[in-house]
Amino acid sequence: MDGAGPSAGKPYPYNVLIASEKASAADLVAISMMNLDINKLNYINQSLNIDNITESDIVVEERWINHRFKALNTQVVLFRNRIVERLPSFMKNIMKAVLSYYPDFLPNCNLCLICLKVCPVEAISKHHNKMLLNKKKCIKCLCCHEMCPSSAIYLKKNIFTKLMFSS
């Protein structure tokens, strides 16, 4: 998917199904097929560390090992990462604050708890029939958003983020 993920993005028919017991392992295979550098996607590394998974732990069928998607637009991700990587730490913190986004819950949430189960850092909890996100724990992997069967999770963006990344 391109854009806001499987629950609200634009589908691309690559005819590949990636499945794993751990979302972080599936993500690693997918970013490899997208020709992205894992070292520049910190949230993937954090998820793998939490799941105690290394690249050598992941089994991929031989015919898919060198498979790369064609015509995939990764410019936004790559551009953002190139700029952010070159900034001093204090500027990175300012950028994170100014260009922030995080998953949030819509009223149509049916409390299925799938988001809670798939969150690799356990940043989601249920409290008084409402789902809550611990923003400090959230690594913005967006697994919750991708897996929500009700499309009840959206990306809440501040005004600066909306202006910079309007779609």
C-alpha positions as CSV (number, residue, x, y, z in Angstrom):
1,M,0.0,0.0,0.0
2,D,1.0,3.6,-0.6
3,G,-0.2,6.4,1.6
4,A,-2.1,5.7,4.8
5,G,-1.5,2.0,4.9
6,P,-3.7,-1.1,4.1
7,S,-6.8,0.3,5.7
8,A,-6.8,3.5,3.8
9,G,-4.0,3.5,1.2
10,K,-3.7,3.1,-2.5
11,P,-3.2,-0.6,-3.4
12,Y,-0.4,-1.7,-5.7
13,P,-0.9,-5.2,-7.3
14,Y,2.5,-6.8,-6.8
15,N,1.0,-10.2,-6.3
16,V,3.1,-11.0,-3.2
17,L,1.9,-12.1,0.1
18,I,4.3,-11.6,3.1
19,A,3.3,-13.5,6.2
20,S,5.0,-14.0,9.5
21,E,4.2,-14.8,13.2
22,K,5.9,-11.4,14.0
23,A,5.0,-8.2,12.1
24,S,8.6,-6.9,12.5
25,A,9.9,-9.9,10.5
26,A,7.3,-9.3,7.7
27,D,8.3,-5.6,7.7
28,L,11.9,-6.5,7.3
29,V,11.2,-8.6,4.3
30,A,8.9,-6.0,2.8
31,I,11.5,-3.1,3.2
32,S,14.1,-5.4,1.6
33,M,11.8,-5.9,-1.4
34,M,11.2,-2.1,-1.5
35,N,15.0,-1.7,-1.6
36,L,15.0,0.4,1.6
37,D,17.9,0.4,4.0
38,I,16.9,-1.0,7.4
39,N,19.5,1.1,9.1
40,K,17.6,4.2,8.1
41,L,14.2,3.0,9.5
42,N,14.7,3.1,13.2
43,Y,11.2,1.9,14.1
44,I,11.8,-1.3,12.2
45,N,15.0,-1.9,14.1
46,Q,13.3,-1.2,17.4
47,S,10.5,-3.7,16.5
48,L,13.0,-6.4,15.6
49,N,14.9,-5.8,18.9
50,I,11.7,-6.0,20.9
51,D,10.8,-9.3,19.1
52,N,14.4,-10.5,19.6
53,I,14.7,-11.1,15.8
54,T,17.7,-10.8,13.6
55,E,17.8,-11.0,9.8
56,S,19.3,-14.5,10.0
57,D,16.2,-15.7,11.9
58,I,13.9,-14.9,9.0
59,V,13.3,-17.6,6.4
60,V,12.4,-16.4,2.9
61,E,11.8,-18.8,0.0
62,E,14.7,-18.9,-2.3
63,R,12.8,-17.4,-5.3
64,W,11.9,-14.3,-3.3
65,I,15.3,-13.5,-1.7
66,N,16.4,-11.1,-4.4
67,H,13.0,-9.9,-5.4
68,R,12.6,-6.1,-5.6
69,F,9.4,-4.2,-6.3
70,K,9.4,-2.0,-9.4
71,A,7.9,1.4,-9.7
72,L,7.6,1.9,-6.0
73,N,7.6,5.5,-4.8
74,T,9.7,5.7,-1.6
75,Q,10.8,9.3,-2.2
76,V,9.0,10.7,0.8
77,V,10.4,8.2,3.2
78,L,13.9,8.5,1.8
79,F,13.9,12.3,1.6
80,R,12.7,12.6,5.2
81,N,15.3,10.1,6.4
82,R,18.1,11.8,4.5
83,I,17.3,15.2,6.0
84,V,16.7,13.9,9.5
85,E,19.9,11.8,9.6
86,R,22.0,14.9,8.9
87,L,20.5,17.0,11.7
88,P,22.2,17.4,15.1
89,S,20.3,15.7,18.0
90,F,18.7,18.9,19.3
91,M,17.3,19.6,15.8
92,K,16.0,16.1,15.5
93,N,14.0,16.6,18.7
94,I,12.6,19.8,17.4
95,M,11.6,18.2,14.1
96,K,9.9,15.4,16.0
97,A,7.9,17.8,18.0
98,V,7.0,20.1,15.1
99,L,6.2,17.4,12.6
100,S,4.5,15.0,14.9
101,Y,1.9,12.4,14.1
102,Y,0.6,9.4,16.0
103,P,-2.2,6.9,15.8
104,D,-5.5,7.9,17.4
105,F,-8.9,6.2,17.8
106,L,-12.1,7.1,16.1
107,P,-15.6,6.7,17.7
108,N,-16.3,3.7,15.4
109,C,-13.8,1.6,17.3
110,N,-15.5,-1.6,18.2
111,L,-13.0,-2.6,20.9
112,C,-11.9,-5.7,19.0
113,L,-8.4,-5.3,20.7
114,I,-6.5,-6.3,17.5
115,C,-4.5,-3.0,17.8
116,L,-3.5,-3.9,21.3
117,K,-2.4,-7.4,20.3
118,V,-0.3,-6.3,17.3
119,C,1.5,-3.4,19.0
120,P,5.1,-4.5,19.3
121,V,5.9,-2.1,22.1
122,E,2.6,-2.5,24.1
123,A,1.8,1.2,23.7
124,I,-1.9,0.6,23.5
125,S,-4.2,-0.2,26.4
126,K,-8.0,-0.4,27.0
127,H,-9.4,1.8,29.8
128,H,-13.1,2.2,30.5
129,N,-14.3,0.9,27.1
130,K,-11.8,3.2,25.3
131,M,-8.5,2.5,23.6
132,L,-5.6,4.6,24.7
133,L,-2.2,5.2,23.2
134,N,1.0,5.8,25.3
135,K,2.7,8.3,23.0
136,K,6.0,7.9,24.8
137,K,6.1,4.2,24.1
138,C,4.7,4.4,20.6
139,I,7.4,3.9,17.9
140,K,5.0,4.9,15.1
141,C,5.3,1.6,13.3
142,L,1.5,1.9,12.5
143,C,0.8,-1.8,12.9
144,C,-2.3,-0.8,14.8
145,H,-3.5,1.3,11.9
146,E,-2.7,-1.3,9.3
147,M,-4.5,-4.1,11.2
148,C,-7.6,-2.3,12.3
149,P,-10.6,-4.1,10.6
150,S,-12.9,-1.2,11.3
151,S,-10.6,1.6,10.0
152,A,-11.1,3.1,13.4
153,I,-7.5,4.3,13.8
154,Y,-6.3,7.3,11.9
155,L,-3.0,9.3,11.9
156,K,-3.5,12.4,14.0
157,K,-1.2,15.1,12.7
158,N,-0.5,18.5,14.1
159,I,-0.9,21.5,11.8
160,F,2.7,21.6,10.6
161,T,2.7,17.9,9.7
162,K,-0.6,18.4,7.8
163,L,0.9,21.2,5.8
164,M,4.2,19.4,5.0
165,F,2.7,16.0,4.1
166,S,-0.8,16.8,2.8
167,S,-2.0,14.1,0.4
